[in-house]
Each structure stands twice: as C-alpha cells, then as structure tokens.
C-alpha cells in the first residue's frame, strides 16, 4: 500500500516545516519530487538530502504570489520529468494583527500567497493532469479556518478560502479522474509556530485532547495517503490533523 514509485510531485513551501517533511515522505515512497520555495539555499540542502537517500529531486525557486514565477516553475518541472501526478499547495505566510488595525498590504500579501498562489498552481497543474486523466491535488488549509482565531483575520480568511477552492475544483474536474482534497493541520511544531512563547504552547496543549502539538510528519502522512491510489474515491474532503482540537 501507498507505493507511489515513479510518480512526480510538486510541493510548494517545501523549504521547511510541513512542506519539507512532505517532500521527504513522498520521496521515501518512490516519488520524484520538485520542491518549490523562495529560499534557494534551503531547497538545495533538501535536494541533497533526498538524492543522498537514492531519491530524485528538483529545486524550483518560486514565489507562488508571482504568476510569472509559477508558470516558469511548472515549465521547469515538466521539462525535467515530463509529467505531474501530484500537487501539494503548502506555501503560506503570516502577517498577524487585529482586524481593526489590519494594514491593506498585510491583508493582500497573505491572501495572494496563501490563496491566490494555490489557485495559480492549480491552473498550471490542471492541463497536464487533464491530459493524463489522472492526478492528485492536495491543498493545505488549517484548523483556524474551521474555528477562527483572533489576530489572524487575513490568514483565517485565506485558509477558509482554501477549503472552498478545494470543493469547487473537486467538482469541476472529478470527471477527469483528478481528486482534490485539503488537509487542515492543527497546531504543528514548525518554524511558523516556533515564534510562540512557551506559555502559549503549554496553553495550546491543554486545548488539544491528545496532549501535544503535532509534527510535520503527522501532516505528511495524511498527504501521502491522499496522494495514493488508496484514496482514489475521496475528493472534495477536508482531512483534519489536529489531535482532536476541533471536531467538525
């Protein structure tokens, strides 16, 4: 089960955290991975790690908020691998602040990267997958998209938008044997949550029935499942990976 040998995946936001561990997990399952992010140095290190273990990887410098960079990135993936089976839309940024004081630039930057960027990538992936009449698109949302979170109105709106985007695209292209799903992580130990104080982290653990923050590998395992043939009859779904913090 879960053999994805010789499939090709593109993972955005792959330089660290969930994206990085997803790339490693997919490579371990036999996937040829294109890892995309803005930080070329971190991408190069990741590619070296994957190839040292016998995998095949390509670093793609890409800011998903820039449509020209997205188009160029997908072109380089297809030139290298001649196919694309799996797209993981993981790239995201935060610019937190209360709604009443939210600067337009902070709103726009988060929406453009976290939501519009996923849309840009899906647009580039769909023609390839439609011709192959097969594909897996997995969008990374968040528990806060489902339950809200004070001080993150832009991030919450973008991640809630990801859920709507997932469902709409799933309905549009299901007839082409392409599935589109979302993963909604809870509070995961990543560079994005490293900025939280020890007190805040302890308070969060109290709110999580499993009593711990999640790991990037917890989320990567869910992505691996949705990318596999075993998930062929699942589409338009939001898979919660939150330790029981939010029960829909």
N, C-alpha and C positions, 0 to 999 in steps of 0.2 A: 504494500500500500504506500501511497504518497511518493511513488517514483516519478520524478519529473525529468528524467535524463534527456538531455539534448533539447529541452525547451529553452526559449530565450525570454528573459525578463528584463524590464527596465524599472528601476526603483528610484524615485526622486527623494531628495532629502536623505541621501544614503551616506553622508559623510560621518554621521554619528547617531547614537541612540537607536530608536526603533528601525530606522532605515538601514543602518549599518548591520544590525543583527539579522534583519530580514534578508539582506544580501548574502550574509554568511550562511543562513539556514537554507536558502534556496540553492546556493552553490553546493552545499553538502548533499542536497537531494539530486544533484546532477544537472542543475540549470546553468546555462551560460548567462551571466548577469552583466547588464550595463548599469553602472552605478552613477547617478547624476546628482550634482550639488554645485554650490558656488565655490567651495573650498577645494582647490585642486590638490593641495598637499595632502589633505586627509583622504581624498579619493585615491591618490597614488599609493598611500600606505595600505588602504583596504584592498586594492587590486593586487598588491604584492602578497598580502596575507592569503587571498583566495588562490592565487596561482601557486603559491608555495605548497598548498594542500592538494594540488592537482586539478584545480578548477580553472575555468576560463572566464575572464572578466575584462570589461572595457570601462575606462573612466570617461565620463561625459560632463564637461563643465557646462552647467545650465542654471540659469535663474528662471524658474518657471513663470515668473511675473512678466518676462520679456518674450513675446511671441516669436520674434526672430530667433532667439536663442533656443526656444523649444523646437522650432522647425529644424534648425541646424543640428540639434542634438539627436532628434529622431532619425534624421538623414544619416548621421554617422553610425547609429546603431544598425540601420538596415544595410548600409554599405559593408559593415563588419560581419553581420550574422545572417542577412538576407531574410529575416523573419522576425516576428514579435508575437509571442504567445501570451505573455503576462505583463500587465502594467500595474504597478503599485504606486498610487499617488499619496506620498507621505510628506512631501515638503511643506513646512509650516513655519511661521514666525509668530511672535507675540509682541504686542506693544500695549501693555495693560494700562488701564486708567478708568476712573468712574465716567459713566455716560455723560454726565453734565459738563465734564471738562475734556471730553474726548476731542482731540485735535483732528481736523479733517484728514491730514496726512497720515495719522496713525490708523484711522479707520480705513482709508483707501489702501494703504500698504498691506494690512493684514487680509482684507478681503481679496485683493488682487493676487497675493501669493497663495493663500490657503484655499480659496475657492475658484477664482478665475484661472489660476495656474493649473488646477486639476482639470478644468474644462478644456484649456488649451491642449493639455497632454492627451485627453480622451479624443479630441478632434483629430490629432495626428495618428493615434493608435487605431482608430476605427476603420479607416480604409484598408489597412493591412489585415486586420482581423476579419473584416467582412469578406475580403477576397479568399481568405483561408477557410471561411465559415467555421471559425473556432477562436476562442480567446477567453481570457480571464482579466477583468478589471477589478481592482480592489482599492477602494478609497479609504483613507484613514480619517475618521471623524474623532469624536471624543465624548466621554461621559458628560461633560459640561454642556454639550449640545442637547442633551436629553433632560438635564436637571437644572441648567442655568448656573451662573457663577458670578458673583458680584465683582466688579472691577475688570471684567473681561468681555464687555459687550461686543467688541469687534470680533474677538476670537470665537465667542459662543455663536454669534450670527454666522460666521464663516463655516464653522463646523456643523451647525444645523443645516446650512445650505448644502453641505456635502451629502447629508442624508437625502435631501430632496433631489439633488443631482443624481445620486445613485439610483433611486427609484425610477426617475424619469428615463434615464438612459437604459436601464434594465428593460423597461417596457418597449423602448424604441427598437432595440436590436436583439431581442430574445429569439426571433425567428432565424437569426443567423448563427445560432448556437454559441453566442457570446454571453457569458454571465457577468453581471455587475453587482458587486456586494460592497458593504462597508464594514469596517472594524471600528468599534468605539472603545478605545482603551480608557481605563480609569486613571488613577494617579500612578504613573510609572516612573521608576528611578532612571532618569535620563538627564543629560545636560540642561534640558529645559526646566526640570524640577529641582536641579541641584541648587538653584538660587534661593529656594525656600529655606527658612530658618529651621533649626532642629525642633523648636517648639511647634511650629506649624506642621511639620512632618509627623510628629507624635500625635497631634490632634487629628490629622487625617487618618492615621492608623486606627484610631478609636472608632471612626466612622465606617471603617471597612470590615465587614464580618470576618473575612479571612485573616485579618490582623496584620497585614503587611502591605507595603506598596508593591506593585507589580514590577516585573523585569521586562526588558526589551525582548527577551527570548519568549516570554509568555505571549506577547503580541505576535512575534514572528511565527510561532507555532500555529496561531489562528490563521494568519495569512497563508502559510504553507498549505493548510487544509483547504482553504477556499480556492487556492490556485490549482489544486489537484483534480484528477478525474473523479475522485470520490465525492466531490462537491458539485458534480455536473447538474444536479437537479435543484440547486439552490441559486436563486437570483433575486435581486431587489431586497436582500436581507441585511439587517444590521446585527452583527455579532458582537455582543458585549464582552469585554475582557476587563472586568473592573473589581474582581474579588467580592462581588455582592454589594458594592457600594450603592448601586442603583439597580432596582429590579423593575423592569418595564412590565 
